[in-house]
């Protein structure tokens, strides 16, 4: 991450200053400024130091490095051969130091930054882009990387530190992650317009299994949850088709291969395919959608801003 890179750079520069040379930043600035001006009076004014303080800083630096950095005479001040060789390195060290602190300040003020987010595909395709519009308008210089992966992969990416944030359904157990709820989603039924069930206002599980049923792949959280609801209703599908993505399930329903149940957050996407979406009577499937963060790990200022924005967005939208 950008902020971590900045801190590493600062640590590296400090290591050079204090361990290898034992030269303070103030002494290094004094050396570079004096090398440019070739005048103690002018350098003192630029550095807001007295000439005696500047002279002392240069003397201590020379004692530390073990030799003269300047050749002094009554009429001129010139760099020694060693001082001349060191000057480009000193300039680069100061430039890197200043840039590192400038980048750090810009990150804390949200003028730059990067956020990596793992998002379940159904949310990434439906609610997430709309929620990002206002955030991007407010923070146009924060880059956002989105990985749309299934629920299990989303949580694992957060747990292992591969991403800063994850957005998906709340699992049964929170192992190594913290959860910030955004809203509660409820599953709906999908039927083709030519289905005998198209005229119904609401559907039961008994009605849904009378036609071919299209489900998520076996072993997925969505499949386990759907099978639990069917078991509670005392039914099971006679004909079963499977898919790995909700978008694929929607397409299969749209061409008349069968019916399905999906999270309501996919409703606009499914209706865009010409599918009828209907409430389900009987055992319902409800689950909170929220943000996952890595337990005992702080967030960057940019990630904190995105979390706050999403909380406000979905609270205002309810």
N, C-alpha and C positions, 0 to 999 in steps of 0.2 A: 504494500500500500504506500501511497505517496507520503503520508505523514510519517510512517515508519522509516522510509528512505531518508527523509529530512533529519530525523533524530540520529540515524546511523551516521549520516554525513557529519553532523555536529560532533558526535563522539569521536569520529576519526580525526577531524581537524583538531579537536582538543588534545587528542593523543599525540599528534605531531608537535603541537606547541609545548606541551608540558613534559612529555616523556623524552622525546628525542632532543629537544633543544632547551627545555625549561625556560623558554622565552615567553613573556606575557604578550597578550594581544596589544596592549598599550605600547609596548616596546616595538612590536612589529609595525604598527601604524606610524610610530615616530620615525622609524628607519625609512619606510617607504616615502613618507611625506618629505623628510629631509633630503632624501636622494633625488626627489623631483625638483625641489626648490633650490637646493644647494645654498641655502641661507638659513641660519638658525633663527634670525628675526622673522623671516617670512613663515617658516615652518611652525614656529611658536604661535604666531597669530592664527594660522590655519587650524592648529590643534587646540587652541585655547589653553595653552600652557605657558608658563614663564620660560625664559631661555635657560635658566638654571635647571628647571625640572626636565626640560627636553634634553639638555646636556647630560643630566644624570641618567635618564632612561637609556640613552645611546651608550653611555659608559658601562652600565650594568649589562646591556645586551652584548657588548664587545667582551666583557669579562666572561660571560656565559659561554660564548662561542669560541673564545680562546684567541682572539686577534682583532686587529683594527678593521673596521668596515669603511672608514673614511680616512682620507689623507688630508690633514689640515695644514693650512699655512696662514700667514697674516692677511693674505689677499684673496684666498680661494678655499673652497671646500670641494673635494672630489672624492668619488668612491674609490676604495682600494680595489685591487683585482678580485679579491674574495667577495667584497661587497657588490661589485659589478656582476659577478657570476650569480650571486644569491638573489639579486633584485627581481628577476622574472618569477622566481619561485615565490618570493614574498608577495608579489602582486597577485599571483594566482591564489595563494592561501587566503589573502584578505578578500578577494573577490568571491571565492567559494564560501567563506564564512558569512559575508554579507548576504549572498544569495540564499544560503541556507536559512538565515533568520528571516529574510524577506518572504521566502516560501512558507516558513512556519507561521508567520503572521497572517499571510493570505489564507492559509488553511483554517486558522482559528476564526478569521473573519468571514469564512465561507466564500471567499473570492476565487478559490480553487479547491480541488479535491477530487477524489474518486471513490465511488461506492460500488461494490460488487454484491449483487442480489440474486439468490436462487429462488425461483418462483414456480409453483406448479402450473402446468400449461393452461389449465382452464382459467386461472386467474390472470396469467400473463396475456392471454388472448382477449380477455373481456374487460375486467375492471382496472387492471394495472395501468395500461397506457393512458386512459382518461385521468387517473389519479396523478400521473406524472406531469401532466400539462402545466398545472399551476406551479408545481415545484420547479420545473425547468424555467418558467418565466421569472420566478423569484431568484433562482440561483443558476443562471445560465452557464457559469464556468465550472460547475461540478459535473464531472463525467460519471455516467451510470452504466455499468455493465450488467446485463440481465442474462441469466442462464435459466431457460425454461426446462425443468426436469421434474420427474414424478415426485410425489410426496416423500417417499422414503429417501430418495437421493437429495432432496432439498434439505431435510433435517440433517443428514450425514454431512453435507457440505458445510453447514453451520457448525456442527459439532467438531469437525476436524480443522476449522479455520480456513477452509478454501474460499469462503465468501464472508462478507461482513454481516449480511442479513439473509433470512429466508422467509418466504411467505407461503403458507399452505394450511391445511386443516390441522387442528389440534389432535395429536395422537393420544393413545391411551396412557402412555408413559412418557415423561420428559426426562431423558437421560442425557445429562451434559449440556442441556439447553434451557433457556428461559423463554416463556411464551407471553406475548402481549396481544390480547384479543382485539379484533377490529369489528367483526360482525358475526352473526349466526346465520348459517345457510341451511336451507331445507331442500331435500331432493324432490324432483318433479318427474313425472312420467312423460315419455316421448312416444307419439304414435303417428303413423303416416295418415295423410288426409283421406286416403281411400280405405283405411282400416275400419272394421265394424265398430271400433271403440271411438271413432272420431266424433260421434254425436254426443258422447257422454261429457257432462260437466266435470265430474271427478271420477277417478278410477280406484279400484281396489286391487290388492295384490292377486286376488283370485282371478280377476279379469285380465290382468297383465300376463299371467302365465298361460292363458288360453291361446296366445299367439306365440310365434318364435320370440325368444328373449335374447337380447344382445347385451352381454356383460363384459366388464373389464377382465383382463387376464387373471387366471387363478393365482392366488397368493398375494395379490395387491390389496391394499387397505380397503379400496372401494368395493372390491369383490367380496371380501370377508364381511363388510358391513351390510351389503345388499343381501347376501345369503342369510345373515342373522335376522334381518327384517322378514325375509320370506319364511324362515323357520318359525318365527314368532307368529306369523299369519297362518302357519300350517300348510304351506304350499311349496311347490318346487316346479321349475319350468320343464315342460315336456320336450321342447326343442331349444337348443342353446347354441348361440354363436358367441365368439370371443374376439376382443380387440385390445390393443395396448394403449390406445389414446382415445380420449373422449371425442375428439374431432372425427376420428374414424367411426366411432359408434354413431355419431350424428349423421354422417354420410350414409351409413348402412341403413339407418332408419329412413332417411330421405328417399331412398330408392325402393322402399317397401320390403326390406328383408325381415323386419320384425319391430318389436317395441323395446324400450329400454328405460332406465331411470338414471338421471344425472343430477349434479348440483344445480340449484336454481341460478347460480351465478353464470351459467352457460346459456340462460334462456334466450338472450338476444341473438347469440351465435346460432342456436338451433332454429329459432324462428326465421332467421335469415336463410336457412336451407329449406324453408317451406314446411317445417315440422310443426305439429300441434303439441303444445306443452300443457299438461294438466296436473292439478294437485292430486295427491295420493291419500286415500282414506286408509285407516288401519295403522299398523306400526309405521311410524315415520322415521326418517333418517335425518337427523339434525346434527350439525357439527360447527363449532366455531372456526372461523378463518382468522388467522392472526400472524404476527411477526415473531420469528424466532431469532434469538441472539445467543451467542456462546456464553455459557455460564462462567462467571468469575472473570470475564474479559470485558474491559471497557470498550465503548464505541468512540469512533472519531467524531469530531464536531459535525461533519457532513452527514454521517449516518444518523446521529441524534436528530438532526434537522429533518431528515427524511421520515424517521419514525414519528416524530411529532406531526409532520404534515399528513401522513397517512391516517393517524388517529383522528385528526380534525376533519379530514375529508370524509371519512366513513361515519363519523358521528353526525356531521352536518347533513349527510345524505340519507340518514335513517328517518 
